[in-house]
Amino acid sequence: MAASPTVENYLKAILQAQTAGDTPALVPMGQLAAALGVTPGTATTMVKTLAESGLVRYEPYVGVRLTKAGEKLAALVLRRHRLIELFLVNVMGMSWAEVHDEAEHLEHAVSDRLIELMDEMLGRPSADPHGDPIPDADGTVTRPEYDTLMTCPLHEPVTIRRVTDQDSEFLRFVERHDLKPGQRVSVEERDAAADSVRLRGRGRREITIGARAASKVLVQAIGVVCLWIASAVGASAQTPPVEEPFDITDNSFLVEEAFNQEPGTFQNIVNWMHQDGDWFLTFTQEWPVTGVRHQVSYTIPFSSMGGAEGLGDTLVNYRLQLLEEGPGRPAFSPRLSAIVPTARTDRSTGLQFNLPFSKQRDDLYFHWNGGMTWTHRSNRPNLVVPQLAGSAIYRAAPMLHVMLESVLTFDQQEVVRDGRRATERDRTFVLAPGVRGGWNLAADTQIIIGAAVPISWTAGSSSAGILAYFSYEAPFKK
């Protein structure tokens, strides 16, 4: 029989019920009907049709179970569903709390060719945004055994691997409490009388959740992860180790990081630098647009150079999260900025673009950029300034990072030769060792401070300065 959307939904629901830990050999018809939102009579009629097609084994008054043919077809439906969810989150910038319903519709419409292209683009992922395993192209599903926050050892770090409840409100609850897959926590106490679990999360922040919620969060002990990595190295050199996410990202001083703001959160950044008797200050505010994929921001500069103080030209920025970081793939978020003439004197217009990449390796984060600034000035030569930058950030502690940033700028300056305006180019190299740290005031509120010593070399001379950094990140909606 043709695999209609209704058939696929039934097969998928039976497979999910079969793989639940407490389900008997045959899935009761009442349980299947409840999962699909139909009456038991309607479910029984459909199951009989599936049995005639050889996709299920049905025992009246007992239940139903998939045959091998039915299991393969159901697994391929799950594959489409979970790859679509991951694509919607990583590429389209949708929230992980809203993609389930969209994938329910799209899983029946997309072709196998499109699913294969999605799989390739996403780096052959093994799990969807919620941690659910993604079947391979043959319908084979690898189902690792995990504990829950109710069964894992006390006072030992565990990595969250999967969230079993797809309800959007529960997923938002999980996100607010930093319990998404990939986060590390430890269970400090289980209070049977209060029916609650006390956790310690990132930045050593304490979290208390209900026992029912804790039973829906699947975890893996860190020691088990290390053992798995050691054995996997011999089995497949292409399988990268699981990285513990950094608690501080998108807070570099001179080198742009390839991360847009999370939905519902905006960031305020102040950078101040003093060097050679002059000072420079910038204020930047970043806002996500509908999701993580699109971000707009502005940067307002102030400076005091040679005794003249004032406002500089403003940058209005758009950044696209073209790639999110994944196995063997860096994050990439190209930025395009318009230069708006807001300076009191020497105003100019122009464009700036930058191509930032970011990739984590254990306790190190590497960032590298390439870009250019084009400045248009009336009745004066236009200026084109290319720039390359790179940095390495070491996680000394969850909320304390040691940084080394470098920037190479090919400056173009206006000069007057024989009474005529011209330009000449110099190279400036900046090396800035620094440090940053901060506090998580709430699940979605963070303060970061930092300092660095930028050392500049240009035209055969060098100089050193000081740099101070402050960032406040907070929600603009709940």
Secondary structure, 3 states (H helix, E strand, C coil): CCCCHHHHHHHHHHHHHHCCCCCCCCECHHHHHHHHCCCHHHHHHHHHHHHHCCCEEEECCCEEEECHHHHHHHHHHHHHHHHHHHHHHHCCCCCCCCHHHHHHHHCCCCCHHHHHHHHHHCCCCCECCCCCECCCCCCCCCCCCCEECCCCCECCEEEEEEECCCCHHHHHHHHHCCCCCCCEEEEEEEECCCCEEEEECHHHCEEEEEHHHHCCEEEEEHHHHHHHHHHHHHHCCCCCCCCCCCCCCCCCCCCCCCCCCCCCEEEEEEEEEEECCEEEEEEEEEEEECCCCEEEEEEEEEEEECCEEEECCEEEEEEECCECCECCECEECCEEEEEECCCCCCCCEEEEEECCEEEEECCEEEEEEEEEEEEECCCCCCEEEEEEEEEEEEEEECCEEEEEEEEEEEEEEEEEECCEEEEEEEEEEEEEEEEEEEEEEECCEEEEEEEECCEEEECCEEEEEEEEEEEEEEECCC
